[in-house]
Amino acid sequence: PKTLDDHPDNWNIHPDRQIGALSASMEANTFHDPICYNLETGKILSGHGRKKAAIKSNIESVPVVVGRWTKEQELRILRDSNILAQLAKTDSEALNLLNERSKEDPGRHR
């Protein structure tokens, strides 16, 4: 992750609380959500916070989705990726059930 360049137009702020939560998730579950990287510009399009958390957790290698996007596409992806995720709503009942199931013996559902 240390070799991946942040995008200078990244508009997200990643507070210490978020980086800490991401680091804890990575330590418990491995790094499971790839960073998106544009080969055309050599910049991260999404995953800036995950990169910071990986570095904090001393993770040497992370999954990266690479592609070739135009500068215009790159800026739209940079703008849209987090906005679109924020449009989702929480199903509290489903989340509570998932939380309960995640506490169970992991071998039980194999």
Secondary structure, DSSP 8 states (H G I E B T S, - for coil): -TTS---TT------HHHHHHHHHHHHHH---S-EEEETTTTEEEE-HHHHHHHHHTT-----EEEE---HHHHHHHHHHHHHHHHT----HHHHHHHHHHHTS-GGGG-
